[in-house]
Amino acid sequence: MEIVRMIRNRLKVLSIMSNVQVFMEVREQYGTFDRYIWHFTNGMPVVKFVGPVIIYGYLGAIGIIQDKLK
């Protein structure tokens, strides 16, 4: 039986394994990924409001979402 959605690219699989290892180290050191993120601001919010439109724009700006017409 073939798994249709399985990742077959070796480099992608290796990068996933590496990312998981780093994530586990962060979780071991900080307890949660949330605490890791918050430690950069000493637990203090740095913006007043972040909603879905702002996040969508940010994800587009850093290349996570690529929905621009070519």
HTML snippet that shows the backbone in 3Dmol.js (N, CA, C, O; Angstrom):
<script src="https://3Dmol.org/build/3Dmol-min.js"></script>
<div id="view" style="width:600px;height:400px;position:relative"></div>
<script>
const pdb = `
ATOM      1  N   MET A   1       0.841  -1.187   0.000  1.00  0.00           N
ATOM      2  CA  MET A   1       0.000   0.000   0.000  1.00  0.00           C
ATOM      3  C   MET A   1       0.884   1.248   0.000  1.00  0.00           C
ATOM      4  O   MET A   1       1.801   1.366   0.812  1.00  0.00           O
ATOM      5  N   GLU A   2       0.610   2.152  -0.891  1.00  0.00           N
ATOM      6  CA  GLU A   2       1.407   3.365  -1.026  1.00  0.00           C
ATOM      7  C   GLU A   2       0.798   4.490  -0.202  1.00  0.00           C
ATOM      8  O   GLU A   2      -0.416   4.689  -0.194  1.00  0.00           O
ATOM      9  N   ILE A   3       1.666   5.220   0.490  1.00  0.00           N
ATOM     10  CA  ILE A   3       1.215   6.395   1.234  1.00  0.00           C
ATOM     11  C   ILE A   3       1.381   7.595   0.302  1.00  0.00           C
ATOM     12  O   ILE A   3       2.503   8.013   0.018  1.00  0.00           O
ATOM     13  N   VAL A   4       0.288   8.135  -0.161  1.00  0.00           N
ATOM     14  CA  VAL A   4       0.304   9.173  -1.189  1.00  0.00           C
ATOM     15  C   VAL A   4       0.959  10.461  -0.695  1.00  0.00           C
ATOM     16  O   VAL A   4       1.717  11.086  -1.437  1.00  0.00           O
ATOM     17  N   ARG A   5       0.686  10.865   0.531  1.00  0.00           N
ATOM     18  CA  ARG A   5       1.160  12.159   1.016  1.00  0.00           C
ATOM     19  C   ARG A   5       2.502  12.073   1.748  1.00  0.00           C
ATOM     20  O   ARG A   5       2.907  13.046   2.384  1.00  0.00           O
ATOM     21  N   MET A   6       3.187  10.960   1.677  1.00  0.00           N
ATOM     22  CA  MET A   6       4.457  10.782   2.365  1.00  0.00           C
ATOM     23  C   MET A   6       5.539  11.656   1.724  1.00  0.00           C
ATOM     24  O   MET A   6       5.599  11.783   0.501  1.00  0.00           O
ATOM     25  N   ILE A   7       6.388  12.253   2.556  1.00  0.00           N
ATOM     26  CA  ILE A   7       7.506  13.053   2.057  1.00  0.00           C
ATOM     27  C   ILE A   7       8.608  12.095   1.622  1.00  0.00           C
ATOM     28  O   ILE A   7       9.051  11.251   2.401  1.00  0.00           O
ATOM     29  N   ARG A   8       9.046  12.229   0.377  1.00  0.00           N
ATOM     30  CA  ARG A   8      10.053  11.319  -0.161  1.00  0.00           C
ATOM     31  C   ARG A   8      11.417  11.983  -0.362  1.00  0.00           C
ATOM     32  O   ARG A   8      12.416  11.296  -0.573  1.00  0.00           O
ATOM     33  N   ASN A   9      11.458  13.291  -0.298  1.00  0.00           N
ATOM     34  CA  ASN A   9      12.705  14.012  -0.502  1.00  0.00           C
ATOM     35  C   ASN A   9      13.606  13.829   0.726  1.00  0.00           C
ATOM     36  O   ASN A   9      13.240  14.210   1.838  1.00  0.00           O
ATOM     37  N   ARG A  10      14.780  13.246   0.508  1.00  0.00           N
ATOM     38  CA  ARG A  10      15.688  12.927   1.615  1.00  0.00           C
ATOM     39  C   ARG A  10      16.084  14.169   2.404  1.00  0.00           C
ATOM     40  O   ARG A  10      16.123  14.123   3.634  1.00  0.00           O
ATOM     41  N   LEU A  11      16.379  15.280   1.726  1.00  0.00           N
ATOM     42  CA  LEU A  11      16.787  16.500   2.419  1.00  0.00           C
ATOM     43  C   LEU A  11      15.660  17.060   3.281  1.00  0.00           C
ATOM     44  O   LEU A  11      15.907  17.582   4.368  1.00  0.00           O
ATOM     45  N   LYS A  12      14.433  16.954   2.802  1.00  0.00           N
ATOM     46  CA  LYS A  12      13.298  17.409   3.604  1.00  0.00           C
ATOM     47  C   LYS A  12      13.147  16.559   4.856  1.00  0.00           C
ATOM     48  O   LYS A  12      12.900  17.083   5.943  1.00  0.00           O
ATOM     49  N   VAL A  13      13.295  15.250   4.704  1.00  0.00           N
ATOM     50  CA  VAL A  13      13.188  14.352   5.858  1.00  0.00           C
ATOM     51  C   VAL A  13      14.288  14.660   6.867  1.00  0.00           C
ATOM     52  O   VAL A  13      14.025  14.714   8.068  1.00  0.00           O
ATOM     53  N   LEU A  14      15.517  14.863   6.394  1.00  0.00           N
ATOM     54  CA  LEU A  14      16.623  15.185   7.299  1.00  0.00           C
ATOM     55  C   LEU A  14      16.399  16.517   8.004  1.00  0.00           C
ATOM     56  O   LEU A  14      16.706  16.648   9.189  1.00  0.00           O
ATOM     57  N   SER A  15      15.867  17.506   7.291  1.00  0.00           N
ATOM     58  CA  SER A  15      15.623  18.804   7.925  1.00  0.00           C
ATOM     59  C   SER A  15      14.517  18.706   8.962  1.00  0.00           C
ATOM     60  O   SER A  15      14.582  19.364  10.001  1.00  0.00           O
ATOM     61  N   ILE A  16      13.507  17.896   8.695  1.00  0.00           N
ATOM     62  CA  ILE A  16      12.444  17.687   9.682  1.00  0.00           C
ATOM     63  C   ILE A  16      13.026  17.060  10.938  1.00  0.00           C
ATOM     64  O   ILE A  16      12.703  17.478  12.050  1.00  0.00           O
ATOM     65  N   MET A  17      13.879  16.062  10.768  1.00  0.00           N
ATOM     66  CA  MET A  17      14.486  15.399  11.920  1.00  0.00           C
ATOM     67  C   MET A  17      15.351  16.365  12.719  1.00  0.00           C
ATOM     68  O   MET A  17      15.341  16.338  13.949  1.00  0.00           O
ATOM     69  N   SER A  18      16.095  17.215  12.027  1.00  0.00           N
ATOM     70  CA  SER A  18      16.930  18.214  12.693  1.00  0.00           C
ATOM     71  C   SER A  18      16.074  19.229  13.443  1.00  0.00           C
ATOM     72  O   SER A  18      16.377  19.582  14.583  1.00  0.00           O
ATOM     73  N   ASN A  19      15.003  19.698  12.801  1.00  0.00           N
ATOM     74  CA  ASN A  19      14.108  20.665  13.442  1.00  0.00           C
ATOM     75  C   ASN A  19      13.454  20.086  14.686  1.00  0.00           C
ATOM     76  O   ASN A  19      13.306  20.779  15.692  1.00  0.00           O
ATOM     77  N   VAL A  20      13.066  18.826  14.623  1.00  0.00           N
ATOM     78  CA  VAL A  20      12.454  18.179  15.785  1.00  0.00           C
ATOM     79  C   VAL A  20      13.456  18.103  16.928  1.00  0.00           C
ATOM     80  O   VAL A  20      13.096  18.332  18.083  1.00  0.00           O
ATOM     81  N   GLN A  21      14.701  17.785  16.619  1.00  0.00           N
ATOM     82  CA  GLN A  21      15.725  17.699  17.658  1.00  0.00           C
ATOM     83  C   GLN A  21      15.911  19.056  18.342  1.00  0.00           C
ATOM     84  O   GLN A  21      15.985  19.128  19.569  1.00  0.00           O
ATOM     85  N   VAL A  22      15.988  20.127  17.555  1.00  0.00           N
ATOM     86  CA  VAL A  22      16.134  21.470  18.124  1.00  0.00           C
ATOM     87  C   VAL A  22      14.910  21.826  18.958  1.00  0.00           C
ATOM     88  O   VAL A  22      15.042  22.367  20.055  1.00  0.00           O
ATOM     89  N   PHE A  23      13.727  21.527  18.445  1.00  0.00           N
ATOM     90  CA  PHE A  23      12.490  21.820  19.172  1.00  0.00           C
ATOM     91  C   PHE A  23      12.465  21.088  20.509  1.00  0.00           C
ATOM     92  O   PHE A  23      12.060  21.660  21.522  1.00  0.00           O
ATOM     93  N   MET A  24      12.893  19.829  20.518  1.00  0.00           N
ATOM     94  CA  MET A  24      12.923  19.051  21.760  1.00  0.00           C
ATOM     95  C   MET A  24      13.924  19.640  22.755  1.00  0.00           C
ATOM     96  O   MET A  24      13.661  19.652  23.957  1.00  0.00           O
ATOM     97  N   GLU A  25      15.068  20.128  22.268  1.00  0.00           N
ATOM     98  CA  GLU A  25      16.050  20.770  23.142  1.00  0.00           C
ATOM     99  C   GLU A  25      15.487  22.052  23.740  1.00  0.00           C
ATOM    100  O   GLU A  25      15.682  22.329  24.924  1.00  0.00           O
ATOM    101  N   VAL A  26      14.789  22.833  22.922  1.00  0.00           N
ATOM    102  CA  VAL A  26      14.150  24.060  23.418  1.00  0.00           C
ATOM    103  C   VAL A  26      13.123  23.705  24.481  1.00  0.00           C
ATOM    104  O   VAL A  26      13.070  24.343  25.533  1.00  0.00           O
ATOM    105  N   ARG A  27      12.316  22.703  24.216  1.00  0.00           N
ATOM    106  CA  ARG A  27      11.287  22.287  25.169  1.00  0.00           C
ATOM    107  C   ARG A  27      11.907  21.770  26.466  1.00  0.00           C
ATOM    108  O   ARG A  27      11.379  22.020  27.550  1.00  0.00           O
ATOM    109  N   GLU A  28      13.023  21.051  26.358  1.00  0.00           N
ATOM    110  CA  GLU A  28      13.699  20.550  27.554  1.00  0.00           C
ATOM    111  C   GLU A  28      14.251  21.696  28.395  1.00  0.00           C
ATOM    112  O   GLU A  28      14.172  21.664  29.623  1.00  0.00           O
ATOM    113  N   GLN A  29      14.807  22.707  27.735  1.00  0.00           N
ATOM    114  CA  GLN A  29      15.413  23.831  28.446  1.00  0.00           C
ATOM    115  C   GLN A  29      14.370  24.789  29.020  1.00  0.00           C
ATOM    116  O   GLN A  29      14.534  25.279  30.137  1.00  0.00           O
ATOM    117  N   TYR A  30      13.297  25.061  28.268  1.00  0.00           N
ATOM    118  CA  TYR A  30      12.324  26.073  28.670  1.00  0.00           C
ATOM    119  C   TYR A  30      10.999  25.499  29.162  1.00  0.00           C
ATOM    120  O   TYR A  30      10.181  26.238  29.709  1.00  0.00           O
ATOM    121  N   GLY A  31      10.773  24.225  28.984  1.00  0.00           N
ATOM    122  CA  GLY A  31       9.516  23.619  29.409  1.00  0.00           C
ATOM    123  C   GLY A  31       8.466  23.610  28.316  1.00  0.00           C
ATOM    124  O   GLY A  31       7.832  22.586  28.060  1.00  0.00           O
ATOM    125  N   THR A  32       8.283  24.758  27.671  1.00  0.00           N
ATOM    126  CA  THR A  32       7.335  24.860  26.562  1.00  0.00           C
ATOM    127  C   THR A  32       7.920  25.790  25.502  1.00  0.00           C
ATOM    128  O   THR A  32       8.783  26.617  25.795  1.00  0.00           O
ATOM    129  N   PHE A  33       7.445  25.645  24.284  1.00  0.00           N
ATOM    130  CA  PHE A  33       7.875  26.546  23.215  1.00  0.00           C
ATOM    131  C   PHE A  33       7.388  27.962  23.499  1.00  0.00           C
ATOM    132  O   PHE A  33       8.059  28.936  23.160  1.00  0.00           O
ATOM    133  N   ASP A  34       6.230  28.070  24.116  1.00  0.00           N
ATOM    134  CA  ASP A  34       5.663  29.361  24.498  1.00  0.00           C
ATOM    135  C   ASP A  34       6.619  30.126  25.419  1.00  0.00           C
ATOM    136  O   ASP A  34       6.864  31.314  25.212  1.00  0.00           O
ATOM    137  N   ARG A  35       7.153  29.451  26.424  1.00  0.00           N
ATOM    138  CA  ARG A  35       8.105  30.103  27.340  1.00  0.00           C
ATOM    139  C   ARG A  35       9.374  30.535  26.606  1.00  0.00           C
ATOM    140  O   ARG A  35       9.936  31.592  26.892  1.00  0.00           O
ATOM    141  N   TYR A  36       9.816  29.715  25.666  1.00  0.00           N
ATOM    142  CA  TYR A  36      10.993  30.062  24.866  1.00  0.00           C
ATOM    143  C   TYR A  36      10.760  31.364  24.108  1.00  0.00           C
ATOM    144  O   TYR A  36      11.612  32.252  24.119  1.00  0.00           O
ATOM    145  N   ILE A  37       9.619  31.480  23.456  1.00  0.00           N
ATOM    146  CA  ILE A  37       9.308  32.696  22.701  1.00  0.00           C
ATOM    147  C   ILE A  37       9.227  33.904  23.630  1.00  0.00           C
ATOM    148  O   ILE A  37       9.785  34.959  23.330  1.00  0.00           O
ATOM    149  N   TRP A  38       8.530  33.750  24.761  1.00  0.00           N
ATOM    150  CA  TRP A  38       8.354  34.869  25.682  1.00  0.00           C
ATOM    151  C   TRP A  38       9.657  35.303  26.344  1.00  0.00           C
ATOM    152  O   TRP A  38       9.758  36.451  26.776  1.00  0.00           O
ATOM    153  N   HIS A  39      10.653  34.435  26.439  1.00  0.00           N
ATOM    154  CA  HIS A  39      11.887  34.829  27.123  1.00  0.00           C
ATOM    155  C   HIS A  39      12.614  35.948  26.382  1.00  0.00           C
ATOM    156  O   HIS A  39      13.427  36.654  26.979  1.00  0.00           O
ATOM    157  N   PHE A  40      12.336  36.116  25.101  1.00  0.00           N
ATOM    158  CA  PHE A  40      12.976  37.185  24.336  1.00  0.00           C
ATOM    159  C   PHE A  40      12.498  38.571  24.765  1.00  0.00           C
ATOM    160  O   PHE A  40      13.198  39.559  24.544  1.00  0.00           O
ATOM    161  N   THR A  41      11.317  38.656  25.373  1.00  0.00           N
ATOM    162  CA  THR A  41      10.781  39.948  25.812  1.00  0.00           C
ATOM    163  C   THR A  41      10.603  40.002  27.326  1.00  0.00           C
ATOM    164  O   THR A  41       9.906  40.876  27.841  1.00  0.00           O
ATOM    165  N   ASN A  42      11.230  39.073  28.034  1.00  0.00           N
ATOM    166  CA  ASN A  42      11.081  38.980  29.494  1.00  0.00           C
ATOM    167  C   ASN A  42       9.617  38.906  29.906  1.00  0.00           C
ATOM    168  O   ASN A  42       9.237  39.433  30.951  1.00  0.00           O
ATOM    169  N   GLY A  43       8.804  38.262  29.098  1.00  0.00           N
ATOM    170  CA  GLY A  43       7.393  38.063  29.419  1.00  0.00           C
ATOM    171  C   GLY A  43       6.506  39.276  29.195  1.00  0.00           C
ATOM    172  O   GLY A  43       5.320  39.248  29.524  1.00  0.00           O
ATOM    173  N   MET A  44       7.069  40.338  28.639  1.00  0.00           N
ATOM    174  CA  MET A  44       6.301  41.564  28.432  1.00  0.00           C
ATOM    175  C   MET A  44       5.846  41.659  26.972  1.00  0.00           C
ATOM    176  O   MET A  44       6.662  41.524  26.061  1.00  0.00           O
ATOM    177  N   PRO A  45       4.545  41.890  26.746  1.00  0.00           N
ATOM    178  CA  PRO A  45       4.079  42.090  25.367  1.00  0.00           C
ATOM    179  C   PRO A  45       4.749  43.318  24.754  1.00  0.00           C
ATOM    180  O   PRO A  45       4.972  44.314  25.443  1.00  0.00           O
ATOM    181  N   VAL A  46       5.067  43.250  23.478  1.00  0.00           N
ATOM    182  CA  VAL A  46       5.734  44.377  22.826  1.00  0.00           C
ATOM    183  C   VAL A  46       4.826  45.101  21.839  1.00  0.00           C
ATOM    184  O   VAL A  46       5.204  46.142  21.301  1.00  0.00           O
ATOM    185  N   VAL A  47       3.642  44.565  21.596  1.00  0.00           N
ATOM    186  CA  VAL A  47       2.678  45.216  20.718  1.00  0.00           C
ATOM    187  C   VAL A  47       1.328  45.252  21.419  1.00  0.00           C
ATOM    188  O   VAL A  47       1.078  44.474  22.339  1.00  0.00           O
ATOM    189  N   LYS A  48       0.462  46.155  20.982  1.00  0.00           N
ATOM    190  CA  LYS A  48      -0.862  46.298  21.596  1.00  0.00           C
ATOM    191  C   LYS A  48      -1.861  45.282  21.070  1.00  0.00           C
ATOM    192  O   LYS A  48      -2.668  44.747  21.831  1.00  0.00           O
ATOM    193  N   PHE A  49      -1.809  45.012  19.761  1.00  0.00           N
ATOM    194  CA  PHE A  49      -2.781  44.093  19.174  1.00  0.00           C
ATOM    195  C   PHE A  49      -2.165  43.399  17.976  1.00  0.00           C
ATOM    196  O   PHE A  49      -1.506  44.034  17.153  1.00  0.00           O
ATOM    197  N   VAL A  50      -2.376  42.113  17.880  1.00  0.00           N
ATOM    198  CA  VAL A  50      -1.974  41.345  16.705  1.00  0.00           C
ATOM    199  C   VAL A  50      -3.149  40.463  16.338  1.00  0.00           C
ATOM    200  O   VAL A  50      -3.530  39.567  17.092  1.00  0.00           O
ATOM    201  N   GLY A  51      -3.717  40.723  15.177  1.00  0.00           N
ATOM    202  CA  GLY A  51      -4.856  39.941  14.714  1.00  0.00           C
ATOM    203  C   GLY A  51      -4.510  39.150  13.466  1.00  0.00           C
ATOM    204  O   GLY A  51      -3.358  39.136  13.032  1.00  0.00           O
ATOM    205  N   PRO A  52      -5.499  38.498  12.894  1.00  0.00           N
ATOM    206  CA  PRO A  52      -5.248  37.631  11.738  1.00  0.00           C
ATOM    207  C   PRO A  52      -4.719  38.365  10.509  1.00  0.00           C
ATOM    208  O   PRO A  52      -3.919  37.806   9.759  1.00  0.00           O
ATOM    209  N   VAL A  53      -5.147  39.595  10.291  1.00  0.00           N
ATOM    210  CA  VAL A  53      -4.669  40.339   9.115  1.00  0.00           C
ATOM    211  C   VAL A  53      -3.196  40.687   9.277  1.00  0.00           C
ATOM    212  O   VAL A  53      -2.421  40.584   8.326  1.00  0.00           O
ATOM    213  N   ILE A  54      -2.810  41.097  10.477  1.00  0.00           N
ATOM    214  CA  ILE A  54      -1.407  41.424  10.740  1.00  0.00           C
ATOM    215  C   ILE A  54      -0.537  40.178  10.588  1.00  0.00           C
ATOM    216  O   ILE A  54       0.521  40.232   9.962  1.00  0.00           O
ATOM    217  N   ILE A  55      -0.976  39.066  11.153  1.00  0.00           N
ATOM    218  CA  ILE A  55      -0.215  37.821  11.051  1.00  0.00           C
ATOM    219  C   ILE A  55      -0.111  37.370   9.598  1.00  0.00           C
ATOM    220  O   ILE A  55       0.951  36.929   9.160  1.00  0.00           O
ATOM    221  N   TYR A  56      -1.202  37.477   8.855  1.00  0.00           N
ATOM    222  CA  TYR A  56      -1.194  37.093   7.442  1.00  0.00           C
ATOM    223  C   TYR A  56      -0.182  37.941   6.669  1.00  0.00           C
ATOM    224  O   TYR A  56       0.577  37.416   5.855  1.00  0.00           O
ATOM    225  N   GLY A  57      -0.171  39.249   6.924  1.00  0.00           N
ATOM    226  CA  GLY A  57       0.790  40.132   6.270  1.00  0.00           C
ATOM    227  C   GLY A  57       2.222  39.798   6.648  1.00  0.00           C
ATOM    228  O   GLY A  57       3.115  39.807   5.801  1.00  0.00           O
ATOM    229  N   TYR A  58       2.438  39.505   7.923  1.00  0.00           N
ATOM    230  CA  TYR A  58       3.775  39.134   8.396  1.00  0.00           C
ATOM    231  C   TYR A  58       4.243  37.838   7.735  1.00  0.00           C
ATOM    232  O   TYR A  58       5.375  37.755   7.257  1.00  0.00           O
ATOM    233  N   LEU A  59       3.375  36.832   7.709  1.00  0.00           N
ATOM    234  CA  LEU A  59       3.740  35.555   7.092  1.00  0.00           C
ATOM    235  C   LEU A  59       4.034  35.721   5.603  1.00  0.00           C
ATOM    236  O   LEU A  59       4.889  35.025   5.056  1.00  0.00           O
ATOM    237  N   GLY A  60       3.329  36.639   4.949  1.00  0.00           N
ATOM    238  CA  GLY A  60       3.636  36.940   3.552  1.00  0.00           C
ATOM    239  C   GLY A  60       4.978  37.635   3.410  1.00  0.00           C
ATOM    240  O   GLY A  60       5.739  37.344   2.488  1.00  0.00           O
ATOM    241  N   ALA A  61       5.273  38.562   4.331  1.00  0.00           N
ATOM    242  CA  ALA A  61       6.519  39.317   4.264  1.00  0.00           C
ATOM    243  C   ALA A  61       7.749  38.438   4.474  1.00  0.00           C
ATOM    244  O   ALA A  61       8.804  38.703   3.898  1.00  0.00           O
ATOM    245  N   ILE A  62       7.624  37.400   5.291  1.00  0.00           N
ATOM    246  CA  ILE A  62       8.779  36.535   5.539  1.00  0.00           C
ATOM    247  C   ILE A  62       8.808  35.312   4.630  1.00  0.00           C
ATOM    248  O   ILE A  62       9.684  34.457   4.760  1.00  0.00           O
ATOM    249  N   GLY A  63       7.846  35.229   3.706  1.00  0.00           N
ATOM    250  CA  GLY A  63       7.875  34.182   2.701  1.00  0.00           C
ATOM    251  C   GLY A  63       7.176  32.887   3.057  1.00  0.00           C
ATOM    252  O   GLY A  63       7.270  31.917   2.305  1.00  0.00           O
ATOM    253  N   ILE A  64       6.480  32.843   4.175  1.00  0.00           N
ATOM    254  CA  ILE A  64       5.752  31.629   4.551  1.00  0.00           C
ATOM    255  C   ILE A  64       4.526  31.460   3.662  1.00  0.00           C
ATOM    256  O   ILE A  64       4.237  30.359   3.192  1.00  0.00           O
ATOM    257  N   ILE A  65       3.812  32.550   3.436  1.00  0.00           N
ATOM    258  CA  ILE A  65       2.651  32.534   2.540  1.00  0.00           C
ATOM    259  C   ILE A  65       3.075  33.206   1.244  1.00  0.00           C
ATOM    260  O   ILE A  65       3.558  34.338   1.253  1.00  0.00           O
ATOM    261  N   GLN A  66       2.895  32.515   0.145  1.00  0.00           N
ATOM    262  CA  GLN A  66       3.281  33.062  -1.156  1.00  0.00           C
ATOM    263  C   GLN A  66       2.068  33.029  -2.071  1.00  0.00           C
ATOM    264  O   GLN A  66       1.919  32.126  -2.895  1.00  0.00           O
ATOM    265  N   ASP A  67       1.207  34.020  -1.917  1.00  0.00           N
ATOM    266  CA  ASP A  67      -0.027  34.031  -2.703  1.00  0.00           C
ATOM    267  C   ASP A  67      -0.073  35.158  -3.729  1.00  0.00           C
ATOM    268  O   ASP A  67      -1.136  35.451  -4.277  1.00  0.00           O
ATOM    269  N   LYS A  68       1.053  35.785  -3.991  1.00  0.00           N
ATOM    270  CA  LYS A  68       1.098  36.853  -4.991  1.00  0.00           C
ATOM    271  C   LYS A  68       0.966  36.254  -6.387  1.00  0.00           C
ATOM    272  O   LYS A  68       1.541  35.207  -6.685  1.00  0.00           O
ATOM    273  N   LEU A  69       0.206  36.927  -7.229  1.00  0.00           N
ATOM    274  CA  LEU A  69       0.081  36.484  -8.617  1.00  0.00           C
ATOM    275  C   LEU A  69       1.356  36.823  -9.374  1.00  0.00           C
ATOM    276  O   LEU A  69       1.941  37.889  -9.182  1.00  0.00           O
ATOM    277  N   LYS A  70       1.776  35.915 -10.226  1.00  0.00           N
ATOM    278  CA  LYS A  70       3.019  36.150 -10.979  1.00  0.00           C
ATOM    279  C   LYS A  70       2.717  36.725 -12.327  1.00  0.00           C
ATOM    280  O   LYS A  70       3.633  36.990 -13.105  1.00  0.00           O
TER     281      LYS A  70
END
`;
const viewer = $3Dmol.createViewer("view");
viewer.addModel(pdb, "pdb");
viewer.setStyle({}, {cartoon: {color: "spectrum"}});
viewer.zoomTo();
viewer.render();
</script>
